[in-house]
Amino acid sequence: MSIERRRRTDELERQLRSAVAENVNLQSELAIALERQTVTAQILNVISMSRTDVQLVFDVISESSRRLLGGQTALVTRVVDGMLHLAACTAGSRASHEEIQASFPAPLTSSGIHSRAAMNSAMAFRSDIETEPGVPQAVKEMARVRGYRSIIVVPMLREGVAIGTIGVSRAEPGTFSDSQISLLNTFADQAVIAIENARLFKEVQARTTLLAKSLDDLRAAQDRLVQTEKLASLGQLTAGIAHEIKNPLNFVNNFAALSVELTDELNEALALIALPHDIRDELNEVRGLLKDNLQKIVQHGKRADSIVKNMLLHSRGGGGEHRRTDVNALVEESLNLAYHGVRAEKPQFNMTLRRELDPDAGVADMFPQEITRVLLNLISNGFYAIAKRSGDNRLGVEPELSVSTRNRGEHVEIRIRDNGVGIPPEVKEKIFNPFFTTKPPGEGTGLGLSMSHDIIVKQHGGRIEVDTEPGAFTEFTILLPRKQCFAQSEKEP
């Protein structure tokens, strides 16, 4: 009876030890499974947090693969233009890390196991590089240098084609378990998800940027169209008012000029009549005052006529046909026209003209007549500022005006710079306002810069800016788009 009891006791102890061992194994497997699940969740979290930075994902996968598979080294590679590039590396030493980096990029046709896995889009492994048959000597030498005996590489597949690989090498020989292979495949799937997310996110960003630009262009075109319609309506209204004003204004100007001639005839007639000296002196004084008043009426009538004409120009939506125009040729023509015009008015006016015309300035779609009007206005203003500074008797300053063009890709730049009197800050804020002028009465209508601003900004969708220093210089910068989408209504009928 004691022998049977002893046998049963031994059997129970054996079963207990077996249960304890199995429990330990289960606990170990549970811990490993929990760690793998934790790492997988961590990678997914990195993917969600780093939608555009896949490098963080690669780094986590590389480090986790090495740790969970008990490896010595783990690599993540990417296939780019038929070459295998190192994306992440977790090595046992700095020297090993540098040696691995030096071996990339590598052709897909090379003998390396990563290249083979990427080329075939299939898993590749070696359980013992030293003893397996058919291993090239160069591969054995590389394995010895890096200190590993076994290695496994799984491809990162997108639609069945490898876009990269994940590999783990170990110092000891042996096969990799199914769970380890499954884990690497999971990491590969997550890497592909990260890559796809980044690609799609960039595509969405690019498309969003393109749509935003298209929306801005559409709004700009709509604004120009609305402005054109407003200007067209204003032009019709102004034309009607101008017609009503010009008719009586012409009568005023014509009869004032005729009256000046009549006063001369009256003087001749009175000269033949004998009159007392005091009466003749009084009549002569009255005739002189009358003639002066009539001449002022003529002078201001002409100025009023000029203002009406400028208002008509200011309210127009376009001038002539728009066409592809050589920018340098237009600038050169405008500069010569303005200079000869000022020389004809003031023969003694001399100055230095500088041209810096970029040969690559090319052509732009524009209303050339309108842009010429802008250039003539800016250049003439520059001549006026230079003449005013020269008239102030400031020594040591050579009058100079420079005109330059530059190729700015989708835009062309025109700069007009003079070393005249400059513009004070309080004036600079108002120079583009209609009817604002600093010129003496009779010399400016205050519509030139306002009209220029409307032509450049509203009609052509460009920019006009001014940089100035009082007593030193003024520089206007025009930026014109090369391509335009002018509305049909912008064309002059």
Secondary structure, DSSP 8 states (H G I E B T S, - for coil): -HHHHHHHHHHHHHHHHHHHHHHHHHHHHHHHHHHHHHHHHHHHHHHHH-SS-HHHHHHHHHHHHHHHTT-SEEEEEEEETTEEEEEEEE-SSHHHHHHHHHT-SEETTSSSHHHHHHHHTS-EEES-TTTSTT--HHHHHHHHHHT-SEEEEEEEEETTEEEEEEEEEESS-----HHHHHHHHHHHHHHHHHHHHHHHHHHHHHHHHHHHHHHHHHHHHHHHHHHHHHHHHHHHHHHHHHHHHHHHHHHHHHHHHHHHHHHHHHHHHHHTS---HHHHHHHHHHHHHHHHHHHHHHHHHHHHHHHHHHHHHHH-S--S--EEEEHHHHHHHHHHHHHHHHHHH-TT---EEEEEE-TT--EEEE-HHHHHHHHHHHHHHHHHHHHHHHHTT-TT---EEEEEEEEETTEEEEEEEE-SS---HHHHTTTTSTT---S-TTT--S-HHHHHHIIIIIIT--EEEEEEETTTEEEEEEEEESS----GGGS--
